[in-house]
Amino acid sequence: MKQAVESEALIAAAEAEPSVATLLRRRRATAERVRRHRERQRTGMRIARIRFNSRDIAALVGRGFLPEGKCTDADFECAVLAMLDIIQA
């Protein structure tokens, strides 16, 4: 009986461990993320997270940088790039 309980515990522990395929996928994903990061560094590109509150969004919509209604991340990216174009002109 004791041996059966120990065997069940070992089986449960083995099933809880991630599979080799899962570990390889994680490693590949990590390597790809690092590769993109190094490429951005090499080319001088930086990523910035910007938080917009409802007042900021209303101002961007009011000035025509954002469409009315639900906006996607791409819409916000275009709005920021458009403002940068104006600043740099």
PyMOL Python script that loads the backbone (N, CA, C, O; Angstrom):
from pymol import cmd

cmd.read_pdbstr("""\
ATOM      1  N   MET A   1       0.832  -1.192   0.000  1.00  0.00           N
ATOM      2  CA  MET A   1       0.000   0.000   0.000  1.00  0.00           C
ATOM      3  C   MET A   1       0.867   1.244   0.000  1.00  0.00           C
ATOM      4  O   MET A   1       0.621   2.184  -0.755  1.00  0.00           O
ATOM      5  N   LYS A   2       1.902   1.245   0.865  1.00  0.00           N
ATOM      6  CA  LYS A   2       2.789   2.406   0.949  1.00  0.00           C
ATOM      7  C   LYS A   2       3.505   2.631  -0.373  1.00  0.00           C
ATOM      8  O   LYS A   2       3.690   3.770  -0.802  1.00  0.00           O
ATOM      9  N   GLN A   3       3.906   1.544  -1.014  1.00  0.00           N
ATOM     10  CA  GLN A   3       4.602   1.642  -2.291  1.00  0.00           C
ATOM     11  C   GLN A   3       3.680   2.198  -3.376  1.00  0.00           C
ATOM     12  O   GLN A   3       4.126   2.959  -4.235  1.00  0.00           O
ATOM     13  N   ALA A   4       2.420   1.832  -3.343  1.00  0.00           N
ATOM     14  CA  ALA A   4       1.452   2.332  -4.324  1.00  0.00           C
ATOM     15  C   ALA A   4       1.248   3.831  -4.153  1.00  0.00           C
ATOM     16  O   ALA A   4       1.135   4.554  -5.143  1.00  0.00           O
ATOM     17  N   VAL A   5       1.198   4.309  -2.912  1.00  0.00           N
ATOM     18  CA  VAL A   5       1.039   5.739  -2.643  1.00  0.00           C
ATOM     19  C   VAL A   5       2.264   6.498  -3.130  1.00  0.00           C
ATOM     20  O   VAL A   5       2.139   7.570  -3.722  1.00  0.00           O
ATOM     21  N   GLU A   6       3.449   5.945  -2.882  1.00  0.00           N
ATOM     22  CA  GLU A   6       4.682   6.589  -3.354  1.00  0.00           C
ATOM     23  C   GLU A   6       4.730   6.626  -4.871  1.00  0.00           C
ATOM     24  O   GLU A   6       5.158   7.623  -5.452  1.00  0.00           O
ATOM     25  N   SER A   7       4.296   5.549  -5.522  1.00  0.00           N
ATOM     26  CA  SER A   7       4.276   5.516  -6.985  1.00  0.00           C
ATOM     27  C   SER A   7       3.323   6.568  -7.536  1.00  0.00           C
ATOM     28  O   SER A   7       3.641   7.259  -8.504  1.00  0.00           O
ATOM     29  N   GLU A   8       2.156   6.684  -6.916  1.00  0.00           N
ATOM     30  CA  GLU A   8       1.192   7.692  -7.360  1.00  0.00           C
ATOM     31  C   GLU A   8       1.753   9.096  -7.175  1.00  0.00           C
ATOM     32  O   GLU A   8       1.535   9.970  -8.014  1.00  0.00           O
ATOM     33  N   ALA A   9       2.478   9.313  -6.074  1.00  0.00           N
ATOM     34  CA  ALA A   9       3.091  10.623  -5.821  1.00  0.00           C
ATOM     35  C   ALA A   9       4.148  10.932  -6.874  1.00  0.00           C
ATOM     36  O   ALA A   9       4.244  12.065  -7.346  1.00  0.00           O
ATOM     37  N   LEU A  10       4.945   9.924  -7.245  1.00  0.00           N
ATOM     38  CA  LEU A  10       5.972  10.120  -8.272  1.00  0.00           C
ATOM     39  C   LEU A  10       5.337  10.410  -9.628  1.00  0.00           C
ATOM     40  O   LEU A  10       5.825  11.261 -10.372  1.00  0.00           O
ATOM     41  N   ILE A  11       4.263   9.716  -9.949  1.00  0.00           N
ATOM     42  CA  ILE A  11       3.575   9.934 -11.223  1.00  0.00           C
ATOM     43  C   ILE A  11       2.990  11.344 -11.253  1.00  0.00           C
ATOM     44  O   ILE A  11       3.095  12.040 -12.263  1.00  0.00           O
ATOM     45  N   ALA A  12       2.380  11.760 -10.158  1.00  0.00           N
ATOM     46  CA  ALA A  12       1.807  13.104 -10.090  1.00  0.00           C
ATOM     47  C   ALA A  12       2.891  14.165 -10.231  1.00  0.00           C
ATOM     48  O   ALA A  12       2.687  15.172 -10.909  1.00  0.00           O
ATOM     49  N   ALA A  13       4.045  13.949  -9.597  1.00  0.00           N
ATOM     50  CA  ALA A  13       5.148  14.901  -9.690  1.00  0.00           C
ATOM     51  C   ALA A  13       5.678  14.960 -11.121  1.00  0.00           C
ATOM     52  O   ALA A  13       5.991  16.042 -11.618  1.00  0.00           O
ATOM     53  N   ALA A  14       5.781  13.822 -11.783  1.00  0.00           N
ATOM     54  CA  ALA A  14       6.273  13.789 -13.162  1.00  0.00           C
ATOM     55  C   ALA A  14       5.303  14.495 -14.101  1.00  0.00           C
ATOM     56  O   ALA A  14       5.730  15.183 -15.028  1.00  0.00           O
ATOM     57  N   GLU A  15       4.005  14.333 -13.870  1.00  0.00           N
ATOM     58  CA  GLU A  15       3.018  14.995 -14.715  1.00  0.00           C
ATOM     59  C   GLU A  15       2.999  16.500 -14.489  1.00  0.00           C
ATOM     60  O   GLU A  15       2.649  17.261 -15.391  1.00  0.00           O
ATOM     61  N   ALA A  16       3.374  16.933 -13.290  1.00  0.00           N
ATOM     62  CA  ALA A  16       3.399  18.365 -12.990  1.00  0.00           C
ATOM     63  C   ALA A  16       4.577  19.059 -13.648  1.00  0.00           C
ATOM     64  O   ALA A  16       4.526  20.263 -13.899  1.00  0.00           O
ATOM     65  N   GLU A  17       5.635  18.318 -13.930  1.00  0.00           N
ATOM     66  CA  GLU A  17       6.812  18.889 -14.587  1.00  0.00           C
ATOM     67  C   GLU A  17       6.480  19.209 -16.036  1.00  0.00           C
ATOM     68  O   GLU A  17       5.786  18.432 -16.692  1.00  0.00           O
ATOM     69  N   PRO A  18       6.964  20.344 -16.553  1.00  0.00           N
ATOM     70  CA  PRO A  18       6.715  20.645 -17.964  1.00  0.00           C
ATOM     71  C   PRO A  18       7.427  19.652 -18.867  1.00  0.00           C
ATOM     72  O   PRO A  18       8.505  19.157 -18.537  1.00  0.00           O
ATOM     73  N   SER A  19       6.821  19.371 -19.997  1.00  0.00           N
ATOM     74  CA  SER A  19       7.410  18.420 -20.935  1.00  0.00           C
ATOM     75  C   SER A  19       8.626  19.045 -21.614  1.00  0.00           C
ATOM     76  O   SER A  19       8.833  20.257 -21.548  1.00  0.00           O
ATOM     77  N   VAL A  20       9.409  18.222 -22.252  1.00  0.00           N
ATOM     78  CA  VAL A  20      10.586  18.694 -22.977  1.00  0.00           C
ATOM     79  C   VAL A  20      10.162  19.639 -24.095  1.00  0.00           C
ATOM     80  O   VAL A  20      10.812  20.656 -24.336  1.00  0.00           O
ATOM     81  N   ALA A  21       9.079  19.303 -24.770  1.00  0.00           N
ATOM     82  CA  ALA A  21       8.588  20.156 -25.858  1.00  0.00           C
ATOM     83  C   ALA A  21       8.195  21.529 -25.326  1.00  0.00           C
ATOM     84  O   ALA A  21       8.469  22.547 -25.962  1.00  0.00           O
ATOM     85  N   THR A  22       7.552  21.558 -24.159  1.00  0.00           N
ATOM     86  CA  THR A  22       7.166  22.843 -23.557  1.00  0.00           C
ATOM     87  C   THR A  22       8.400  23.653 -23.209  1.00  0.00           C
ATOM     88  O   THR A  22       8.448  24.858 -23.457  1.00  0.00           O
ATOM     89  N   LEU A  23       9.391  23.000 -22.638  1.00  0.00           N
ATOM     90  CA  LEU A  23      10.627  23.708 -22.284  1.00  0.00           C
ATOM     91  C   LEU A  23      11.330  24.255 -23.522  1.00  0.00           C
ATOM     92  O   LEU A  23      11.856  25.367 -23.492  1.00  0.00           O
ATOM     93  N   LEU A  24      11.344  23.485 -24.612  1.00  0.00           N
ATOM     94  CA  LEU A  24      11.973  23.946 -25.849  1.00  0.00           C
ATOM     95  C   LEU A  24      11.221  25.133 -26.444  1.00  0.00           C
ATOM     96  O   LEU A  24      11.841  26.077 -26.935  1.00  0.00           O
ATOM     97  N   ARG A  25       9.877  25.093 -26.402  1.00  0.00           N
ATOM     98  CA  ARG A  25       9.089  26.225 -26.903  1.00  0.00           C
ATOM     99  C   ARG A  25       9.387  27.479 -26.097  1.00  0.00           C
ATOM    100  O   ARG A  25       9.532  28.564 -26.660  1.00  0.00           O
ATOM    101  N   ARG A  26       9.479  27.333 -24.772  1.00  0.00           N
ATOM    102  CA  ARG A  26       9.799  28.495 -23.932  1.00  0.00           C
ATOM    103  C   ARG A  26      11.182  29.039 -24.265  1.00  0.00           C
ATOM    104  O   ARG A  26      11.380  30.252 -24.338  1.00  0.00           O
ATOM    105  N   ARG A  27      12.131  28.141 -24.464  1.00  0.00           N
ATOM    106  CA  ARG A  27      13.504  28.562 -24.766  1.00  0.00           C
ATOM    107  C   ARG A  27      13.556  29.277 -26.104  1.00  0.00           C
ATOM    108  O   ARG A  27      14.237  30.294 -26.238  1.00  0.00           O
ATOM    109  N   ARG A  28      12.826  28.746 -27.115  1.00  0.00           N
ATOM    110  CA  ARG A  28      12.794  29.395 -28.426  1.00  0.00           C
ATOM    111  C   ARG A  28      12.136  30.767 -28.344  1.00  0.00           C
ATOM    112  O   ARG A  28      12.597  31.720 -28.973  1.00  0.00           O
ATOM    113  N   ALA A  29      11.071  30.866 -27.578  1.00  0.00           N
ATOM    114  CA  ALA A  29      10.378  32.147 -27.434  1.00  0.00           C
ATOM    115  C   ALA A  29      11.284  33.166 -26.755  1.00  0.00           C
ATOM    116  O   ALA A  29      11.321  34.333 -27.146  1.00  0.00           O
ATOM    117  N   THR A  30      12.006  32.725 -25.745  1.00  0.00           N
ATOM    118  CA  THR A  30      12.940  33.614 -25.052  1.00  0.00           C
ATOM    119  C   THR A  30      14.057  34.058 -25.983  1.00  0.00           C
ATOM    120  O   THR A  30      14.420  35.234 -26.005  1.00  0.00           O
ATOM    121  N   ALA A  31      14.601  33.127 -26.748  1.00  0.00           N
ATOM    122  CA  ALA A  31      15.679  33.462 -27.683  1.00  0.00           C
ATOM    123  C   ALA A  31      15.189  34.458 -28.731  1.00  0.00           C
ATOM    124  O   ALA A  31      15.920  35.379 -29.096  1.00  0.00           O
ATOM    125  N   GLU A  32      13.971  34.284 -29.213  1.00  0.00           N
ATOM    126  CA  GLU A  32      13.416  35.206 -30.206  1.00  0.00           C
ATOM    127  C   GLU A  32      13.215  36.596 -29.607  1.00  0.00           C
ATOM    128  O   GLU A  32      13.498  37.602 -30.257  1.00  0.00           O
ATOM    129  N   ARG A  33      12.731  36.651 -28.378  1.00  0.00           N
ATOM    130  CA  ARG A  33      12.530  37.940 -27.705  1.00  0.00           C
ATOM    131  C   ARG A  33      13.874  38.666 -27.529  1.00  0.00           C
ATOM    132  O   ARG A  33      13.957  39.873 -27.756  1.00  0.00           O
ATOM    133  N   VAL A  34      14.911  37.944 -27.131  1.00  0.00           N
ATOM    134  CA  VAL A  34      16.243  38.535 -26.964  1.00  0.00           C
ATOM    135  C   VAL A  34      16.791  38.985 -28.314  1.00  0.00           C
ATOM    136  O   VAL A  34      17.411  40.045 -28.402  1.00  0.00           O
ATOM    137  N   ARG A  35      16.573  38.192 -29.375  1.00  0.00           N
ATOM    138  CA  ARG A  35      17.051  38.561 -30.707  1.00  0.00           C
ATOM    139  C   ARG A  35      16.397  39.869 -31.169  1.00  0.00           C
ATOM    140  O   ARG A  35      17.073  40.750 -31.700  1.00  0.00           O
ATOM    141  N   ARG A  36      15.070  39.989 -30.963  1.00  0.00           N
ATOM    142  CA  ARG A  36      14.385  41.231 -31.361  1.00  0.00           C
ATOM    143  C   ARG A  36      14.876  42.416 -30.540  1.00  0.00           C
ATOM    144  O   ARG A  36      15.036  43.516 -31.069  1.00  0.00           O
ATOM    145  N   HIS A  37      15.115  42.197 -29.257  1.00  0.00           N
ATOM    146  CA  HIS A  37      15.629  43.266 -28.394  1.00  0.00           C
ATOM    147  C   HIS A  37      16.992  43.747 -28.878  1.00  0.00           C
ATOM    148  O   HIS A  37      17.226  44.952 -28.963  1.00  0.00           O
ATOM    149  N   ARG A  38      17.883  42.831 -29.192  1.00  0.00           N
ATOM    150  CA  ARG A  38      19.224  43.207 -29.665  1.00  0.00           C
ATOM    151  C   ARG A  38      19.171  43.909 -31.012  1.00  0.00           C
ATOM    152  O   ARG A  38      19.936  44.841 -31.261  1.00  0.00           O
ATOM    153  N   GLU A  39      18.272  43.463 -31.878  1.00  0.00           N
ATOM    154  CA  GLU A  39      18.112  44.116 -33.188  1.00  0.00           C
ATOM    155  C   GLU A  39      17.627  45.551 -32.997  1.00  0.00           C
ATOM    156  O   GLU A  39      18.119  46.465 -33.658  1.00  0.00           O
ATOM    157  N   ARG A  40      16.664  45.750 -32.097  1.00  0.00           N
ATOM    158  CA  ARG A  40      16.183  47.117 -31.828  1.00  0.00           C
ATOM    159  C   ARG A  40      17.309  47.981 -31.263  1.00  0.00           C
ATOM    160  O   ARG A  40      17.449  49.140 -31.655  1.00  0.00           O
ATOM    161  N   GLN A  41      18.103  47.440 -30.358  1.00  0.00           N
ATOM    162  CA  GLN A  41      19.234  48.193 -29.805  1.00  0.00           C
ATOM    163  C   GLN A  41      20.209  48.585 -30.907  1.00  0.00           C
ATOM    164  O   GLN A  41      20.687  49.719 -30.955  1.00  0.00           O
ATOM    165  N   ARG A  42      20.498  47.630 -31.793  1.00  0.00           N
ATOM    166  CA  ARG A  42      21.463  47.876 -32.860  1.00  0.00           C
ATOM    167  C   ARG A  42      21.003  48.993 -33.790  1.00  0.00           C
ATOM    168  O   ARG A  42      21.812  49.794 -34.258  1.00  0.00           O
ATOM    169  N   THR A  43      19.700  49.040 -34.055  1.00  0.00           N
ATOM    170  CA  THR A  43      19.180  50.050 -34.980  1.00  0.00           C
ATOM    171  C   THR A  43      18.768  51.348 -34.287  1.00  0.00           C
ATOM    172  O   THR A  43      18.338  52.295 -34.946  1.00  0.00           O
ATOM    173  N   GLY A  44      18.898  51.393 -32.958  1.00  0.00           N
ATOM    174  CA  GLY A  44      18.557  52.614 -32.228  1.00  0.00           C
ATOM    175  C   GLY A  44      17.082  52.758 -31.905  1.00  0.00           C
ATOM    176  O   GLY A  44      16.645  53.827 -31.479  1.00  0.00           O
ATOM    177  N   MET A  45      16.309  51.703 -32.098  1.00  0.00           N
ATOM    178  CA  MET A  45      14.871  51.732 -31.831  1.00  0.00           C
ATOM    179  C   MET A  45      14.632  51.461 -30.351  1.00  0.00           C
ATOM    180  O   MET A  45      15.339  50.662 -29.737  1.00  0.00           O
ATOM    181  N   ARG A  46      13.647  52.121 -29.789  1.00  0.00           N
ATOM    182  CA  ARG A  46      13.269  51.900 -28.393  1.00  0.00           C
ATOM    183  C   ARG A  46      11.765  51.678 -28.316  1.00  0.00           C
ATOM    184  O   ARG A  46      11.015  52.196 -29.143  1.00  0.00           O
ATOM    185  N   ILE A  47      11.329  50.922 -27.340  1.00  0.00           N
ATOM    186  CA  ILE A  47       9.912  50.692 -27.105  1.00  0.00           C
ATOM    187  C   ILE A  47       9.547  51.412 -25.820  1.00  0.00           C
ATOM    188  O   ILE A  47      10.255  51.318 -24.817  1.00  0.00           O
ATOM    189  N   ALA A  48       8.428  52.134 -25.862  1.00  0.00           N
ATOM    190  CA  ALA A  48       7.959  52.853 -24.679  1.00  0.00           C
ATOM    191  C   ALA A  48       6.492  52.522 -24.451  1.00  0.00           C
ATOM    192  O   ALA A  48       5.696  52.496 -25.389  1.00  0.00           O
ATOM    193  N   ARG A  49       6.155  52.276 -23.225  1.00  0.00           N
ATOM    194  CA  ARG A  49       4.752  52.085 -22.871  1.00  0.00           C
ATOM    195  C   ARG A  49       4.223  53.422 -22.383  1.00  0.00           C
ATOM    196  O   ARG A  49       4.829  54.075 -21.533  1.00  0.00           O
ATOM    197  N   ILE A  50       3.098  53.813 -22.925  1.00  0.00           N
ATOM    198  CA  ILE A  50       2.494  55.091 -22.560  1.00  0.00           C
ATOM    199  C   ILE A  50       1.089  54.816 -22.053  1.00  0.00           C
ATOM    200  O   ILE A  50       0.321  54.095 -22.690  1.00  0.00           O
ATOM    201  N   ARG A  51       0.758  55.385 -20.918  1.00  0.00           N
ATOM    202  CA  ARG A  51      -0.590  55.241 -20.373  1.00  0.00           C
ATOM    203  C   ARG A  51      -1.408  56.466 -20.752  1.00  0.00           C
ATOM    204  O   ARG A  51      -0.966  57.601 -20.581  1.00  0.00           O
ATOM    205  N   PHE A  52      -2.606  56.220 -21.268  1.00  0.00           N
ATOM    206  CA  PHE A  52      -3.520  57.286 -21.643  1.00  0.00           C
ATOM    207  C   PHE A  52      -4.733  57.229 -20.729  1.00  0.00           C
ATOM    208  O   PHE A  52      -5.367  56.181 -20.604  1.00  0.00           O
ATOM    209  N   ASN A  53      -5.065  58.352 -20.084  1.00  0.00           N
ATOM    210  CA  ASN A  53      -6.308  58.380 -19.320  1.00  0.00           C
ATOM    211  C   ASN A  53      -7.417  58.885 -20.234  1.00  0.00           C
ATOM    212  O   ASN A  53      -7.161  59.253 -21.381  1.00  0.00           O
ATOM    213  N   SER A  54      -8.640  58.902 -19.733  1.00  0.00           N
ATOM    214  CA  SER A  54      -9.781  59.271 -20.585  1.00  0.00           C
ATOM    215  C   SER A  54      -9.673  60.707 -21.086  1.00  0.00           C
ATOM    216  O   SER A  54     -10.123  61.005 -22.192  1.00  0.00           O
ATOM    217  N   ARG A  55      -9.083  61.605 -20.292  1.00  0.00           N
ATOM    218  CA  ARG A  55      -8.910  62.995 -20.729  1.00  0.00           C
ATOM    219  C   ARG A  55      -7.920  63.079 -21.891  1.00  0.00           C
ATOM    220  O   ARG A  55      -8.139  63.830 -22.841  1.00  0.00           O
ATOM    221  N   ASP A  56      -6.835  62.310 -21.815  1.00  0.00           N
ATOM    222  CA  ASP A  56      -5.853  62.271 -22.909  1.00  0.00           C
ATOM    223  C   ASP A  56      -6.489  61.747 -24.191  1.00  0.00           C
ATOM    224  O   ASP A  56      -6.277  62.293 -25.274  1.00  0.00           O
ATOM    225  N   ILE A  57      -7.269  60.682 -24.051  1.00  0.00           N
ATOM    226  CA  ILE A  57      -7.911  60.081 -25.222  1.00  0.00           C
ATOM    227  C   ILE A  57      -8.895  61.059 -25.843  1.00  0.00           C
ATOM    228  O   ILE A  57      -8.963  61.191 -27.065  1.00  0.00           O
ATOM    229  N   ALA A  58      -9.664  61.750 -24.989  1.00  0.00           N
ATOM    230  CA  ALA A  58     -10.626  62.737 -25.513  1.00  0.00           C
ATOM    231  C   ALA A  58      -9.898  63.846 -26.265  1.00  0.00           C
ATOM    232  O   ALA A  58     -10.373  64.300 -27.306  1.00  0.00           O
ATOM    233  N   ALA A  59      -8.750  64.288 -25.750  1.00  0.00           N
ATOM    234  CA  ALA A  59      -7.973  65.331 -26.427  1.00  0.00           C
ATOM    235  C   ALA A  59      -7.440  64.834 -27.767  1.00  0.00           C
ATOM    236  O   ALA A  59      -7.465  65.569 -28.755  1.00  0.00           O
ATOM    237  N   LEU A  60      -6.962  63.601 -27.807  1.00  0.00           N
ATOM    238  CA  LEU A  60      -6.454  63.036 -29.065  1.00  0.00           C
ATOM    239  C   LEU A  60      -7.573  62.885 -30.095  1.00  0.00           C
ATOM    240  O   LEU A  60      -7.362  63.135 -31.281  1.00  0.00           O
ATOM    241  N   VAL A  61      -8.753  62.479 -29.648  1.00  0.00           N
ATOM    242  CA  VAL A  61      -9.902  62.368 -30.555  1.00  0.00           C
ATOM    243  C   VAL A  61     -10.307  63.757 -31.031  1.00  0.00           C
ATOM    244  O   VAL A  61     -10.562  63.961 -32.218  1.00  0.00           O
ATOM    245  N   GLY A  62     -10.366  64.717 -30.102  1.00  0.00           N
ATOM    246  CA  GLY A  62     -10.768  66.077 -30.440  1.00  0.00           C
ATOM    247  C   GLY A  62      -9.850  66.750 -31.442  1.00  0.00           C
ATOM    248  O   GLY A  62     -10.297  67.571 -32.243  1.00  0.00           O
ATOM    249  N   ARG A  63      -8.577  66.410 -31.404  1.00  0.00           N
ATOM    250  CA  ARG A  63      -7.602  67.015 -32.331  1.00  0.00           C
ATOM    251  C   ARG A  63      -7.407  66.174 -33.597  1.00  0.00           C
ATOM    252  O   ARG A  63      -6.583  66.504 -34.450  1.00  0.00           O
ATOM    253  N   GLY A  64      -8.171  65.092 -33.705  1.00  0.00           N
ATOM    254  CA  GLY A  64      -8.126  64.290 -34.927  1.00  0.00           C
ATOM    255  C   GLY A  64      -7.018  63.262 -34.998  1.00  0.00           C
ATOM    256  O   GLY A  64      -6.794  62.670 -36.053  1.00  0.00           O
ATOM    257  N   PHE A  65      -6.319  63.037 -33.896  1.00  0.00           N
ATOM    258  CA  PHE A  65      -5.253  62.034 -33.906  1.00  0.00           C
ATOM    259  C   PHE A  65      -5.795  60.618 -33.734  1.00  0.00           C
ATOM    260  O   PHE A  65      -5.180  59.655 -34.193  1.00  0.00           O
ATOM    261  N   LEU A  66      -6.945  60.490 -33.073  1.00  0.00           N
ATOM    262  CA  LEU A  66      -7.562  59.183 -32.858  1.00  0.00           C
ATOM    263  C   LEU A  66      -8.980  59.193 -33.415  1.00  0.00           C
ATOM    264  O   LEU A  66      -9.653  60.223 -33.383  1.00  0.00           O
ATOM    265  N   PRO A  67      -9.436  58.048 -33.927  1.00  0.00           N
ATOM    266  CA  PRO A  67     -10.830  57.968 -34.368  1.00  0.00           C
ATOM    267  C   PRO A  67     -11.759  57.884 -33.156  1.00  0.00           C
ATOM    268  O   PRO A  67     -11.353  57.451 -32.077  1.00  0.00           O
ATOM    269  N   GLU A  68     -12.993  58.300 -33.346  1.00  0.00           N
ATOM    270  CA  GLU A  68     -13.966  58.175 -32.259  1.00  0.00           C
ATOM    271  C   GLU A  68     -14.338  56.718 -32.083  1.00  0.00           C
ATOM    272  O   GLU A  68     -14.276  55.936 -33.032  1.00  0.00           O
ATOM    273  N   GLY A  69     -14.720  56.356 -30.883  1.00  0.00           N
ATOM    274  CA  GLY A  69     -15.110  54.976 -30.600  1.00  0.00           C
ATOM    275  C   GLY A  69     -13.944  54.181 -30.048  1.00  0.00           C
ATOM    276  O   GLY A  69     -12.986  54.735 -29.509  1.00  0.00           O
ATOM    277  N   LYS A  70     -14.047  52.891 -30.194  1.00  0.00           N
ATOM    278  CA  LYS A  70     -13.026  51.995 -29.659  1.00  0.00           C
ATOM    279  C   LYS A  70     -11.756  52.067 -30.503  1.00  0.00           C
ATOM    280  O   LYS A  70     -11.812  51.943 -31.726  1.00  0.00           O
ATOM    281  N   CYS A  71     -10.616  52.266 -29.849  1.00  0.00           N
ATOM    282  CA  CYS A  71      -9.333  52.386 -30.547  1.00  0.00           C
ATOM    283  C   CYS A  71      -8.449  51.185 -30.240  1.00  0.00           C
ATOM    284  O   CYS A  71      -8.476  50.634 -29.139  1.00  0.00           O
ATOM    285  N   THR A  72      -7.677  50.798 -31.226  1.00  0.00           N
ATOM    286  CA  THR A  72      -6.739  49.689 -31.053  1.00  0.00           C
ATOM    287  C   THR A  72      -5.367  50.240 -30.672  1.00  0.00           C
ATOM    288  O   THR A  72      -5.135  51.449 -30.714  1.00  0.00           O
ATOM    289  N   ASP A  73      -4.464  49.334 -30.301  1.00  0.00           N
ATOM    290  CA  ASP A  73      -3.091  49.740 -30.011  1.00  0.00           C
ATOM    291  C   ASP A  73      -2.451  50.396 -31.231  1.00  0.00           C
ATOM    292  O   ASP A  73      -1.675  51.343 -31.107  1.00  0.00           O
ATOM    293  N   ALA A  74      -2.788  49.880 -32.411  1.00  0.00           N
ATOM    294  CA  ALA A  74      -2.242  50.450 -33.642  1.00  0.00           C
ATOM    295  C   ALA A  74      -2.718  51.887 -33.835  1.00  0.00           C
ATOM    296  O   ALA A  74      -1.967  52.730 -34.327  1.00  0.00           O
ATOM    297  N   ASP A  75      -3.970  52.172 -33.448  1.00  0.00           N
ATOM    298  CA  ASP A  75      -4.487  53.544 -33.539  1.00  0.00           C
ATOM    299  C   ASP A  75      -3.680  54.482 -32.642  1.00  0.00           C
ATOM    300  O   ASP A  75      -3.335  55.595 -33.037  1.00  0.00           O
ATOM    301  N   PHE A  76      -3.387  54.012 -31.428  1.00  0.00           N
ATOM    302  CA  PHE A  76      -2.605  54.835 -30.505  1.00  0.00           C
ATOM    303  C   PHE A  76      -1.178  55.042 -31.028  1.00  0.00           C
ATOM    304  O   PHE A  76      -0.616  56.131 -30.911  1.00  0.00           O
ATOM    305  N   GLU A  77      -0.609  53.995 -31.599  1.00  0.00           N
ATOM    306  CA  GLU A  77       0.735  54.116 -32.166  1.00  0.00           C
ATOM    307  C   GLU A  77       0.744  55.141 -33.294  1.00  0.00           C
ATOM    308  O   GLU A  77       1.647  55.975 -33.365  1.00  0.00           O
ATOM    309  N   CYS A  78      -0.240  55.089 -34.166  1.00  0.00           N
ATOM    310  CA  CYS A  78      -0.332  56.055 -35.265  1.00  0.00           C
ATOM    311  C   CYS A  78      -0.510  57.474 -34.737  1.00  0.00           C
ATOM    312  O   CYS A  78       0.060  58.419 -35.283  1.00  0.00           O
ATOM    313  N   ALA A  79      -1.303  57.626 -33.672  1.00  0.00           N
ATOM    314  CA  ALA A  79      -1.521  58.956 -33.092  1.00  0.00           C
ATOM    315  C   ALA A  79      -0.225  59.527 -32.544  1.00  0.00           C
ATOM    316  O   ALA A  79       0.087  60.695 -32.773  1.00  0.00           O
ATOM    317  N   VAL A  80       0.524  58.718 -31.828  1.00  0.00           N
ATOM    318  CA  VAL A  80       1.796  59.185 -31.264  1.00  0.00           C
ATOM    319  C   VAL A  80       2.781  59.526 -32.378  1.00  0.00           C
ATOM    320  O   VAL A  80       3.464  60.548 -32.309  1.00  0.00           O
ATOM    321  N   LEU A  81       2.860  58.680 -33.402  1.00  0.00           N
ATOM    322  CA  LEU A  81       3.765  58.951 -34.521  1.00  0.00           C
ATOM    323  C   LEU A  81       3.360  60.221 -35.269  1.00  0.00           C
ATOM    324  O   LEU A  81       4.222  60.986 -35.704  1.00  0.00           O
ATOM    325  N   ALA A  82       2.061  60.449 -35.421  1.00  0.00           N
ATOM    326  CA  ALA A  82       1.592  61.663 -36.089  1.00  0.00           C
ATOM    327  C   ALA A  82       1.977  62.904 -35.287  1.00  0.00           C
ATOM    328  O   ALA A  82       2.375  63.919 -35.859  1.00  0.00           O
ATOM    329  N   MET A  83       1.858  62.820 -33.968  1.00  0.00           N
ATOM    330  CA  MET A  83       2.261  63.962 -33.126  1.00  0.00           C
ATOM    331  C   MET A  83       3.773  64.188 -33.224  1.00  0.00           C
ATOM    332  O   MET A  83       4.226  65.332 -33.256  1.00  0.00           O
ATOM    333  N   LEU A  84       4.540  63.122 -33.270  1.00  0.00           N
ATOM    334  CA  LEU A  84       5.993  63.268 -33.403  1.00  0.00           C
ATOM    335  C   LEU A  84       6.356  63.889 -34.744  1.00  0.00           C
ATOM    336  O   LEU A  84       7.290  64.687 -34.827  1.00  0.00           O
ATOM    337  N   ASP A  85       5.622  63.529 -35.798  1.00  0.00           N
ATOM    338  CA  ASP A  85       5.856  64.127 -37.113  1.00  0.00           C
ATOM    339  C   ASP A  85       5.638  65.639 -37.058  1.00  0.00           C
ATOM    340  O   ASP A  85       6.404  66.404 -37.644  1.00  0.00           O
ATOM    341  N   ILE A  86       4.591  66.062 -36.351  1.00  0.00           N
ATOM    342  CA  ILE A  86       4.317  67.492 -36.224  1.00  0.00           C
ATOM    343  C   ILE A  86       5.427  68.191 -35.444  1.00  0.00           C
ATOM    344  O   ILE A  86       5.862  69.279 -35.819  1.00  0.00           O
ATOM    345  N   ILE A  87       5.875  67.576 -34.379  1.00  0.00           N
ATOM    346  CA  ILE A  87       6.926  68.162 -33.559  1.00  0.00           C
ATOM    347  C   ILE A  87       8.224  68.296 -34.348  1.00  0.00           C
ATOM    348  O   ILE A  87       8.921  69.304 -34.238  1.00  0.00           O
ATOM    349  N   GLN A  88       8.545  67.279 -35.143  1.00  0.00           N
ATOM    350  CA  GLN A  88       9.811  67.272 -35.874  1.00  0.00           C
ATOM    351  C   GLN A  88       9.784  68.116 -37.133  1.00  0.00           C
ATOM    352  O   GLN A  88      10.840  68.400 -37.699  1.00  0.00           O
ATOM    353  N   ALA A  89       8.604  68.529 -37.592  1.00  0.00           N
ATOM    354  CA  ALA A  89       8.510  69.312 -38.839  1.00  0.00           C
ATOM    355  C   ALA A  89       8.995  70.736 -38.642  1.00  0.00           C
ATOM    356  O   ALA A  89       8.984  71.527 -39.584  1.00  0.00           O
TER     357      ALA A  89
END
""", "prot")
cmd.dss("prot")
cmd.show_as("cartoon", "prot")
cmd.util.cbc("prot")
cmd.orient("prot")
